[in-house]
């Protein structure tokens, strides 16, 4: 990618704007990232899906942060943010599925769920906040390993959670849109 220059234009309250310039074509572009990271997969094929979501939380005071940035006074703590983690179960089945949450590993930390049992009711969506992990303030993805037990069998699921752009939020999460998960536009009855 010779001729490409990338620049971080701004990062505030979890959103991030990245600009790029292509020296070969002379074109510039801007990508606005939201504060949401997510990805999903099947726990039981075509019956029970799981989604891991991370909500990027960076607390700063806009004016003070801008002044510190302009003076070159941002410290090492500026690169670290908090990621509020939620695990969602999507049950497309006509029977309930108990899921034992074991732990979640991420590059910045670990959440021990102490075998918390969550029941995915038939044709329902279950949202479970599970904790907070440290994440990069300027990252565009978070890699997680989720360990659960479903139908009496241990499962270890590795997911890369991309940081969604504002455009992707509109594309995947507006009413009637197909989600970027294996079940696409399927919905539960609730």
C-alpha positions as CSV (number, residue, x, y, z in Angstrom):
1,X,0.0,0.0,0.0
2,X,2.7,2.4,-1.0
3,X,1.6,6.0,-1.1
4,X,-0.9,5.7,1.7
5,X,-0.7,7.8,4.8
6,X,-3.0,7.2,7.8
7,X,-3.8,9.7,10.5
8,X,-5.9,9.6,13.6
9,X,-8.1,12.7,13.5
10,X,-9.9,12.3,16.7
11,X,-11.0,10.0,19.4
12,X,-13.7,11.1,21.8
13,X,-16.2,9.3,24.1
14,X,-15.5,6.0,22.4
15,X,-15.8,7.1,18.8
16,X,-12.8,7.4,16.6
17,X,-12.2,9.2,13.3
18,X,-9.4,8.0,11.1
19,X,-8.3,9.9,7.9
20,X,-6.2,8.5,5.1
21,X,-4.5,10.0,2.1
22,X,-3.5,8.0,-0.9
23,X,-0.4,9.8,-2.4
24,X,-0.8,7.8,-5.6
25,X,-4.3,8.9,-6.4
26,X,-4.4,12.1,-4.3
27,X,-7.6,11.1,-2.7
28,X,-8.4,11.4,1.0
29,X,-11.0,9.5,3.0
30,X,-12.3,9.5,6.5
31,X,-13.7,6.5,8.4
32,X,-15.7,7.1,11.6
33,X,-15.6,4.2,14.0
34,X,-18.4,3.8,16.6
35,X,-17.8,2.7,20.2
36,X,-19.2,-0.8,19.6
37,X,-17.4,-4.0,18.9
38,X,-19.3,-7.3,18.3
39,X,-19.4,-10.7,16.6
40,X,-21.4,-13.8,16.9
41,X,-21.5,-17.5,16.1
42,X,-23.6,-20.6,16.7
43,X,-23.5,-22.5,20.0
44,X,-26.0,-25.0,18.6
45,X,-26.2,-24.9,14.8
46,X,-29.4,-23.2,13.6
47,X,-30.8,-23.2,17.1
48,X,-28.8,-21.1,19.6
49,X,-26.5,-18.2,18.7
50,X,-24.2,-16.2,20.9
51,X,-22.9,-12.6,20.4
52,X,-20.2,-11.0,22.4
53,X,-20.4,-7.2,22.5
54,X,-17.9,-4.6,23.8
55,X,-19.0,-1.1,24.5
56,X,-15.9,1.2,24.4
57,X,-15.9,3.6,27.3
58,X,-13.3,6.3,27.4
59,X,-13.9,9.0,30.0
60,X,-12.3,12.3,29.2
61,X,-13.3,16.0,29.3
62,X,-13.4,17.2,25.7
63,X,-11.8,20.7,26.3
64,X,-9.2,19.5,28.7
65,X,-8.3,16.5,26.5
66,X,-8.0,18.8,23.4
67,X,-5.7,21.2,25.3
68,X,-3.5,18.3,26.5
69,X,-3.4,16.8,23.0
70,X,-2.4,20.2,21.4
71,X,0.4,20.5,24.0
72,X,1.6,17.0,23.5
73,X,0.8,16.2,27.1
74,X,-1.2,13.0,26.6
75,X,0.2,10.3,28.8
76,X,0.3,6.5,28.5
77,X,-3.1,6.2,30.1
78,X,-4.6,7.9,27.1
79,X,-4.1,4.7,25.1
80,X,-6.2,2.6,27.5
81,X,-10.0,2.5,27.6
82,X,-12.6,0.3,29.3
83,X,-14.7,-2.2,27.4
84,X,-18.1,-3.0,29.0
85,X,-18.8,-6.7,27.9
86,X,-22.2,-8.1,27.2
87,X,-23.0,-11.7,26.1
88,X,-26.3,-12.2,24.2
89,X,-28.0,-15.5,23.5
90,X,-30.3,-15.8,20.5
91,X,-32.6,-18.8,20.9
92,X,-34.3,-19.8,17.7
93,X,-35.4,-23.1,19.2
94,X,-38.8,-24.1,20.7
95,X,-37.1,-25.4,23.9
96,X,-35.0,-23.5,26.5
97,X,-31.2,-23.9,26.6
98,X,-29.2,-23.5,29.8
99,X,-25.8,-22.1,29.2
100,X,-23.1,-22.1,31.9
101,X,-20.8,-19.1,31.5
102,X,-17.2,-20.1,32.5
103,X,-14.9,-17.2,31.5
104,X,-13.9,-14.7,28.9
105,X,-10.3,-14.1,28.0
106,X,-9.2,-10.9,26.1
107,X,-5.8,-9.5,25.4
108,X,-6.3,-7.0,28.2
109,X,-7.7,-9.2,30.8
110,X,-10.0,-12.0,32.0
111,X,-13.5,-12.3,33.3
112,X,-14.3,-15.3,35.5
113,X,-18.0,-15.9,35.4
114,X,-17.9,-18.6,38.2
115,X,-20.1,-20.9,36.3
116,X,-23.0,-18.4,36.1
117,X,-26.0,-20.2,34.6
118,X,-28.0,-18.3,32.0
119,X,-31.1,-19.8,30.5
120,X,-32.0,-18.9,26.9
121,X,-35.8,-19.1,26.8
122,X,-37.5,-20.5,23.7
123,X,-37.7,-18.0,20.8
124,X,-36.1,-15.3,22.9
125,X,-33.1,-13.0,23.1
126,X,-31.2,-12.9,26.4
127,X,-28.8,-10.1,27.2
128,X,-26.3,-10.6,30.0
129,X,-23.8,-7.9,31.1
130,X,-20.7,-9.7,32.3
131,X,-18.1,-7.2,33.3
132,X,-15.4,-4.8,32.1
133,X,-12.1,-5.4,30.3
134,X,-9.3,-3.0,29.4
135,X,-9.0,-2.4,25.7
136,X,-7.0,-0.1,23.4
137,X,-8.4,3.4,23.0
138,X,-7.3,3.4,19.4
139,X,-8.0,-0.3,18.5
140,X,-10.3,-1.4,15.6
141,X,-10.9,-4.9,16.9
142,X,-10.9,-7.0,20.2
143,X,-10.0,-10.7,20.2
144,X,-11.8,-12.7,22.8
145,X,-12.1,-16.3,23.9
146,X,-15.4,-17.3,25.4
147,X,-15.6,-20.5,27.4
148,X,-19.1,-21.8,28.1
149,X,-20.9,-25.1,28.7
150,X,-23.9,-25.9,26.6
151,X,-25.9,-29.2,26.5
152,X,-23.4,-30.6,29.0
153,X,-20.4,-30.0,26.6
154,X,-17.7,-27.4,27.1
155,X,-17.2,-25.0,24.3
156,X,-14.3,-22.6,23.6
157,X,-15.2,-19.9,21.1
158,X,-12.6,-17.5,19.6
159,X,-14.0,-14.4,18.1
160,X,-12.5,-11.3,16.6
161,X,-14.9,-8.4,17.4
162,X,-14.5,-5.7,14.8
163,X,-15.1,-2.1,15.9
164,X,-18.1,-1.1,13.8
165,X,-18.1,2.0,11.7
166,X,-21.1,4.3,11.8
167,X,-21.8,3.1,8.3
168,X,-21.9,-0.5,9.4
169,X,-24.2,0.3,12.3
170,X,-26.7,1.7,9.8
171,X,-26.2,-1.2,7.4
172,X,-26.5,-4.1,10.0
173,X,-28.6,-2.8,12.8
174,X,-31.3,-0.7,11.3
175,X,-34.9,-2.2,11.4
176,X,-35.2,-5.2,9.1
177,X,-31.5,-5.4,8.3
178,X,-29.5,-8.7,8.2
179,X,-27.2,-8.8,11.2
180,X,-23.5,-9.7,10.5
181,X,-23.9,-13.0,12.3
182,X,-24.6,-16.5,10.9
183,X,-28.4,-16.2,11.3
184,X,-28.5,-13.0,9.3
185,X,-32.0,-11.5,9.2
186,X,-33.6,-14.2,11.2
187,X,-35.3,-12.9,14.4
188,X,-36.6,-14.5,17.6
189,X,-40.3,-14.2,18.4
190,X,-39.9,-11.5,21.1
